[in-house]
Amino acid sequence: MKAKKINIWQAKFVIPAIRDSVKKLNPLVMIANPVMFIVEVVTVITSLIAIADIIGGRNVIFDLQIALWLWFTIIFANFSEALAEGQGRAQAESLKKNRSEAKAKRLRADGTQEVISALKLQKEDVICLEDGDTIPGDGDVIEGTALIDESAITGESAPVIRESGGDRSGVTGGTRVLSGKIKVRITANPGESFLDQMINMVEGAKRQKTPNEKALHILLIALTIVFIVVVVTFKYFAGYMKVDVNLSVLIALLVCLMPTTIGGLLPAIGIAGMDRLLQYNFIAMSGRAVEASGDVDVVLMDKTGTITLGNRMATEFIPVNREDEKELINAALLSSLADDTPEGRSIVILAKERLGVHGREIRAPQGSTFIPFSAEARMSGIDWSGRKIRKGSLEAIREFVAAQGTPITDPVLKITNDISTEGSTPLLVAQNEKILGAIRLKDVLKEGISGRIAKLRQMGIKSVMITGDNPLTAATIAAEAGVDDFVAEAKPATKLDLIRRYQGMGHLVAMIGDGTNDAPALAQADVAVAMNAGTQAAREAANIVDLDSNPTKLLDIVEIGKQILITRGALTTFSVANDVAKYFAIVPAIFIAQYPELRVLDIMSLGSAASAIMSAVVFNALIIPLLIPLALRGVHYKPASAAKLLRRNLLVYGLGGLVLPFIGIKLIDVIVNALKII
């Protein structure tokens, strides 16, 4: 699914962002961004100097303009953050419209129904839903099957099937039942649903700085402290060189040398990254998980429901004797009429297609008795008029016919062996003592999964499929999907141990799952992605939930994580390179009047010391709003090695950050001198 784009450059977003930029000047708010807080402090000092100039009757033009441009610097930095927050609020308002005040049909203990407000539903309540009903809260389907319209949440128009007894039983509040009748157990109290979590996330209520972001903040603070020390000592150095430097010039020098560009854009990068994740219909329970996804190098994928559709489908009837083919199909159909499992339904569909009875309802013979599937018997079937039809595993059917004095034959063993060797699952069908043939059940790959796995490999990420199936079946599916490795006959503990083993070798591991048996592994993984259609246990153990329940979207998570990291790195490189250029604009200009031989350092040939300082300050203020679109959009990511990404980063943003200020400051200096502003 592609991200839903919001045009944030509309008046309804820009005007509130400008208003919020001024509100954020509150020192109690600004202190959360130490770099810009220091800029605000020195800006206040510069403003006081300008006021003192006015009172003292001195020339105020230079100091006043410096003060004004420093205020613009702060406001532009606040504007980038406010605009990113406005994007989140717009998404939140859109999501709030999906919260319905609908009524819910809650099931009482005596089996009767009562109609209550959806807001009164509590965790563990059971509700009944049918055609046209809006699902009032998050829950798990415990009975029945329904076609669900999730477009209000995911934006996807194609309806999805939700059913009990599997790993696709989860439903989300705000979605709608198109057809079918289901009973749903509510899994979240009011205010705790995924929709509420999405709204909280985009409004920033639960957003915390990630470890990488905190580390970058510490680096920026350290650089700021270094430049404060440099500027303070610069005053005494200038005095020693018999050059008079006033406080406004020192403040301008400090602000230009400090990493104000990245300091002003850093909050916007983080907020925009989280908003971008939501645009792809992911809920991030942890900012760290989003960032860690950019460094993931191993991904573990559960086969069933992740790589495959989750349900084995009947694809072929294989009779022992060709003349028994129609009898085999009829027997398979009759034995599956009461089988409400996905496999059973697929057998009925395939049998009706082969018999040419499309759309017709097939009824069981009068007086028949259905034999439900059980874990002990490992087969199901139907009895009537002395006929016993059973379908089940090789061992179950072997025991069934052996009890009637008939051993299993070599042709039957060959059929089951051939099906298993090809990676499918054989299901034998017997009538009384005779085995009629087998049904091939096949796992069907999810659309696009092979291409996505190939892209993961291009990004240097190893893919590992985990399944409880036998090695033959696992190997076939692994080859079709193109995964790098697979683990067969895995138990929940196997997945957990495998993740710990990779982590012990220094890898960052992502895990995708949707079932209760995936919960322990999801809890251990660095990045744990659960399908929203999966079980509640899986969703609670994960730190990212995919509302589209599409495991092929893991690539989107990885790309967003990498994009956040790359964007921060690119703009940090640009900011530091900027400082070098501004140094060559200001420092030589201060000393040239006293020491003309330093003119060789005045690479830009600026008009005067005052215009050089003013031009650097103006450029420093203007570069922040010019980079806001890049901060919000993020640097485009292409799969490449770390060395190649670093080279591109240095070439584009390092060299660009070095050259652009020389051009920009020179142009501003020309304008300043032409207009005689100084």
N, C-alpha and C positions, 0 to 999 in steps of 0.2 A: 504494500500500500504506500502511495506517495503522501508526503506531508501536506496537510491542509495549510495553505499560506494565508497570512493575514497582512494586509497592506497597512503598515504602522505609520506611514507618512501621510495619513489623513488628518484633517484638522481635529477630529474627535480624539485622536491619540496625541498629536503634537501639542495642542493647547494645554491639556491637563499635565503633560510632561514638563512644559515650561513652568507651569504653576508649581508643580512638585519640586522642580529644580531649585526654586527660591525657598520653599519650605525646608528642603534638605540643608540649607545653610545653618540651621540650628546646630551649634557646636556639639550637643549631645548626640546628634545624628552623624555629624561629620567625623567624630572620633573613631567610628567603626572603620574608617578608611584613613589610617594614620598619615599617609603621604599627603593626601588632600587636606587633612586637618592642619598640618603644618603650613601648607600653602595658605589656608584661610587665616591662620594666626599672623603670618607675615604680611598678608594683604591688609588686615586690620591695622597693623603698624604703619604700612605705607599710606593708608587712608588718613591716619592721624597726622602723619608728616605733611600730607597735602593740606589738611585743615589748619595745621600750625603755620604753613606757608601763607595761607589766605589771611589768617589773623595777624601774622607778622608783616604783611605787605610785601612778601618776597615773591619771586617768579614761581608760579604754581603749575605752569603748563606741563613740565616734564613729570613731576611727582604725581600730578593728578591723572595724567594719561597712563602712567605705570600702574597706579592703583586701579583704574577702571579696567584695564586689560587683565590684571590679575583677578579681578572679580569675574570677568568673563570666563577666565580659565576654569575657575571653580564651578560656575554655573553650567558651562559646557560639559564638564565632567559629571555633574549631577544629572544633567539632561540625558546623557547616555544611559545611566542607570534607570532613570525615571521612565524613559522610553521603553526599555526592556521590561520593566515592571508593568507598564501599560499594556504591552503585548500579552503578558500573562493574565492581567485583569480582563482583557477582552475575551480570552479563551475561557476564563472562569465564568464570566457572565453568560457565555454561550452554553457552558455546561450546566449552569444553574437552571436554565430553561428546561433542561431534561429531567429535572427533579419533579416528579409528579405528585399532586395531591390526591391521587387516585385512592379508591377504596380497595381493601383487601378482603378476600374470603378466607378467613382463618378457620381451621378445622378444630372443633372442640374435642375433648377427651372421649365424648360419647359418639363421635363420628359425625355429628351435625356441623353445619357451617354457621358462622356469624360474620356479618359484614362490619368491618371497622375501618378507621382511617389508617392509611398506610404508615403514617407517622407514629402510630401506636404499636407497630410490630416490634417484637423483641427477638433476640437470638433464640434459636431452637423452635420458634413457632412454625407450624406447618400450614401452608396456604394452598388453595386449589386455583388453578388457572386453566382457561380454555380460550377458544378462538377470540381474538380481538382484545384480550386483557393486557393491560400494561403490568409488567412485573414490578412490584412496588419496592423490592429490596434485593440485595445480593443473597444468593442461596444455592443449594444443590438439589437437582432433580432426584427425588427418591422413588418416584413412580411415574411411568408413562414416557411418551416421546412427543416432542413438539418441534415445529418449525418456528424459529425465532428471528425476528427482525431486529438487528443490533445497530442499524444505521444511525440511530440517535446518539450512540456512544462512539462507534468506530468510524462512522462516515461511509461504511461499505454498504452498498445496496443489496448485495446477494445475501439471502437469508441463510441461517445455519441450523443444523439439527442438534438438539440437546436431548439427552436421554439418560435414564437411570442405569445404574449398574456398571458404569464404565468410567473412563477418564475424561469424558466430555459431558459432564453432568452439571458444570457450573453455569449459573445464569447471573446477569447483572441487572441491578435496579435501573429502571428507565427504558429498558428494552421491551419489546412487545411480542406476544404470542400470535403468530399468523394462523396456525392450525394445529390441532392436537389438544389433548388434555393431559395435564401433568400436576403432580403434587411436588411442592418445593419446600425444603426445610431452610428457613432463614438463617444465615450464618453471620450476620452483623447487626449490632444494635443501631438505632438511629444515630446519624452523625459519624458512623464508622464505616460506611460503605466505600467501595472503590471510587464511586463518583465524588463522594465527600473528600476522599484522599486526593483525588485529582484537583479538585477546587482548592484545597489547602496548599497543595504543592505549587500550583501556578500562581497563587496569590502570595507565595513566598513565606507563608506562616511557618513552614517546617523546614525551610531551606537552610542548610548549614554549610560552612566552607569545607571543602574537601581537603585532605592532607596536602595535596599538591598546591592547592590555592593558598593554604596557610603557609607552606614553605616559601611560596613566591612573595607573599606579604612580608614575611620575615626578611627576605632578600631585599625587597624594596625599602623597608625601614632601615636596614643596615646601610644601604647605599645613601639614603637620605641623611643619616647621622654622619656618614663620612663627608658628604658635601657640606653639611653644616660646619663641621670642623674645618674643612678647606676654606670656606668663605670667611669664617671668623679669623683664621690665620692670615687670609688674603688681605684683610684690613691692615694688619700690622706689617705685612710684607710691602703693601703699597705705600704705607707711611715711610718705611725704610728706603723705598725707591723714590721718595719725595713726590709721590703722586697722590693728589687729593681724591678720595673716593667717598661719596656720601652714602648714607644708609639705604636710600632708595635703589642705588646702583647695586649695592651688595645683595639686597633682597631680590632684585631682578636676576642677578647672576645665580643666586641660590635656586630660585624657581626654575630657571632655564636648565640648570645642571641636574636638578632632581628628576627622578623618573616619573614625571607628572603624566606623561602620555599613557603609559601602561597603568599607572596608579588610578587615572581617571576612567579608564576603559575596563579594568579588571572586573569590577562588579557586574558590568553589563555582559561581559563574556560568559560568566558563570550562570547568570539568570537566563540569558538567551539559550545557553546549552540545555538547561533543564526544560525550557519552553519548547525547544526543538524536539526533545525526546517525546514530549506530550503530543506534538503535532503528528508523530508517527504512532500515536496510540499506545504509548508505554507509560506505566505508572512507576516512578522510581521511588522506592521506599528509602533509599540511601543515596546521597550525592556521591559518596565514595564509590558505590557500585558503578555509577555512570562513568566516573573518571577511570576506574580500574579496567573498565571494558576497553579503553584505549590501549591498554598494555597486555591484554589477554593473548596468550600464545598457545593455549590448549583449550579445546571446547569438547565437552562430553555431551552426546545427544542420545536420549532414550529412543529406541527404534519405534516402538508402538506409539502412535499419536504425534511423534515428532518428525521422524524421517518418513514414516508411512502414514496412511490415513487413520490408522488406529484400529481398524476393523479388517479382519481377513475376509476377502470376498470370494464367493464361489465363481470360478471361471471356466470349469470344464467338468463334464460327466464322462468317466472312463469305465465302460462295462468290461467285465471279465470275458464275456462272449458277445460279439457284435449284435447277435440277434436279441440279446437281453437289454439293449440300450434304452428302448422306450419303457420297459418294465423298471429299469433302474431309475429313470427320471421320474416316473410316477411314484415309485416308492420313496424317493428322496423328497418329493413334493409333499406327500401325505405326512411323512414323519416330521416335516418342518412347519406345518401349518400352525402349530401351537408354540413353536420355538420363537420367542420374541427377541432373541439375541440378534445382533447385526449379522452374524454369520448365517443364522437361520433365515432371516429375511432375505439375504442375498441368494440363498438356495432357492427359495420360492420364486423370486424374480427371474433367476436364470432358467428354472424349470418351466415357468410359464412362457418364457421366450422360446425355448426349444420345442414346446408343445403347441405353440401358436395360439395361445389363449390370452392374449393381451387384454388387460382391462377387465377380464371376467373374474368374478369371485369364485374361488374353489372351496368347496365345503368338504369336511371329512365325512366318511360313510356313516350312516345312521347307526347308533349303538356302539360307536368306537370309543376307545379309551386312550387318552394320550399319556405317554410315559415321559415325565419331565426329566431334564438333564440333572444329574447329581455328580458331585465330585467323586463319590465312591464308585458309582456305576460307570462313569465316564462315557455315557451314551444316553440317547433319548429315542423316542419312537412312538408308535401307535399300534394298538391291538384291536382287531374286530373279526368276528366270524371265524375264529380259529387261526387267523393270520397274525403273525408278529413281525413287524418291521422295526429294525433298529439301525441307527446311524451313530458312529462313534469312532474312537481311536482304534488302531490295529489291535492292541492288546485286549481292549474291551470286546470287540467283535470276535476276536479269536476265542475268548472265554465263552461268549454267547453261543457260537455255533458248536464249540467243543462240548458244551453241556447237552447238546442234542445229538452228539455222536458223530459230528463231522469235523475232520481236521482242516486246517487252513491249507490251501493249495499253493504250489509254486507260482502260477500265474498271478495270484493275488499278491503274493510277497513281492513279485517283480514290479507290479503296478505301484505299490506303496513305496518301494525303494526308489523307483524312477522319479516319483513325485518329490520325495524328500531330497534326493540328490540335486534336483533342479531348484531347491530352495523353497518349495511350497509345502503345504501341510495336507496329508491325505486323510480323508474322512470316509471310512468304509460304510457301505449300506448292505444290510442282510435282510432277507425275508425268510423267516423260519430258520431252517438249517443251511440255506443257500446264500452265499455271498454274491450279490449282483454286480458289484463294482465299487468304484471309489469316486469321491467328489474332490476336485482339486480346490483347496482354499489358498489364496495367494494374497500376500501383503502388497498393497498398491502404494507406490511412492507418491509423496505429495508433489504437486506441480511446482516446478522450479527449484526443487531441493538440490538437484545435481549441480546446476549452475551456481547456486549460492555456495555450496561446499567448495567448488572449484575456485571461487573468488576468495574464500577464506584461505585456501592454500596459497594464492597469490600474495596475500597479506602476511604470509609467514605463520599462519595459525594452523596447528595440527587438529584434525577432526577425528574423534573416536566415537564409534557407535557402541552402545551398550544394550544388550537384549537378554531376555531369559530364554530365547529360542535355542535350538540345537545348533551346533557349529555349521552344519551344511546350510541351513536356512539363513543363518547370520551372514555367512560368507557370500551368499547370493545377493542378499539385500545390500551388503556393504559394497559389492562390486557394482551393482546398479546405481547406487547413490554416489559412489566415488569417494567414500570416506578413506582416510589414511590408515585407520586401524579399527578393529572391532573386538569386543569381548562378548562371548556367548555364554549361555547358561548362567547369567549373572543374577545374583540376589541383591537385595538392598544393601547388605553389608559389603558386597563386592564393589558397588559404585562408590561407596564411602571410602573404602580402602584405596581405590584407584585414585580418587581425588587427592587424598592425603599423600599418596606416593608421588604424584606429580608435584604437589606443593612442596614436598620435602626436597625435590630436586631443583627448587627455585622457580617453578613455573607459576604463572597466574592462570587459574582455571575457571572457565565458564561452564555452567551446567544448565541444560534445558530439560524440563520435565513437566508432566501434567498429572501424574498419579500420586496417590498416597505413598506408594513404595519409593517415590523419588524424593520425598521430603527430607530424609536424613542427608542425602547427597546435596540437595539444594542448600540446606543449612550450612554445609561445610564449604561450598564453592565460594570463590572470590566474587564472581558475578553469577547470580542465580536467577534464571528467567523462568517464570511459571506461566503457563497458558491460562487465561482467564476462564476458559471453558473447562479447565481441570478441576481437581478436587480442592476443597478448602484447605486441606493439610498442605498441599503443594503451594498454594498461594501464600499461606502464612509463613512458610519456610523460605520463600524467595525474597530477593531484594529488588527485583524488577518484575512487573506483571505485564504481559502482552495482552491488551484488550482484544486484539484481532485473533488471538490464539493461532498465530501463524509462525511456526518455528523458523521458517526461512528468513524471517526478519531479523535474526540474530546479527546479520551483516549490518543492518541499519544501526543497531546498538553499538557495535564495534566502531563503525565509521563516525558516529556522533561523538563517542568517547575520544577517538583519535583527533577528531576535528576540534574539540575543546582544547586538548593538549597542544595541538599544532598552532591554534589561533593564539593561545597565550604565549607560546614560544616565539611566534612570528612577531607579535606586537611588542614583546619584551625586547627582542633583537632590534626592532625598528626604533624603540624608545631610547635604548642605550646608544645606538648609532647617531640618533638625533642629537644627543648631548654632546657628542664630539664636535659636530658641526656648529652648534650654538657656542661652544667654547671658543672656536676659531673666530666667531663673529664678535664676541664680547671682549674677551681678555686682551687680544692685541689692540683693539680700539681704545681701551682704557689707558694703555701705556704709550701709544704712538706719539701723542703730543709731546711727552717728556723725552721719549727715546725714539726718534724718527727711524733709526736703523731697524726697529721691530716691524716696519711696514711690510717686510718680506713675509710676515705671518698673516698679513691682512689679505688673504687670498681673494676675498670678495670685493675688495676696493670699496668699502662702504664710505658714505659721505662724511660721517663724523662719529665721535664716540657716543653722543646722545642718540643719533639716528640708528646706530648699530645696536645699542641696547634696546631701544624701542622696537626695532624690527624683529629682534630675537624674541622679545616678550609677546608681540602680536602673533608671530608665527607659532609660538608655543601654545597660545590660546586657540588659534584657528585649526591646528592640526587635529585636535581632539574631536570636534564635530565632523571633520572630514573623514575620520576613521570610524565613526559610529556605525555606518552601514556594514563595514567589514567585521566589526566586533559582533554585531547582531546576527549577521549571516554566517560568519565563520569562514576561515580559510578553507578553500576547496581541498579535499583529501583525495589523493590517488594512491592505490596500493604501491608501495615501494619500500626499499630497505631503509633502515634508520640512517645510514650514511648518506644515501641519496637525498632523503628528506632534509637532513642537516645542511647539505650543500645547497639545496634549493632555498632553504630558509635564509642562509647567509647571503646568497647571491641576490635574491629578490628583496628581502626585508632588511638585511644588513646593509647591502650596497645602496638599496633604495632609501633607507633611513639616513644614510650618510650623504647622498647626493641631493635629495629633495630639499633639505633645509638650506643648503647653499643657494639653490635656485630661488626658493621661496623667500628667504631673508633678503636676498639681493633685490628681488622685485618689490618687496615691501619697502626697502630702503630707498629705492628710486621714487616710489610714490610719496613716501614721507618727505623726502627732500624737495620733490617737485611741488607738493602742496605747502611746503614750509610749515609743517605741523610742529616741528621742534625749533 
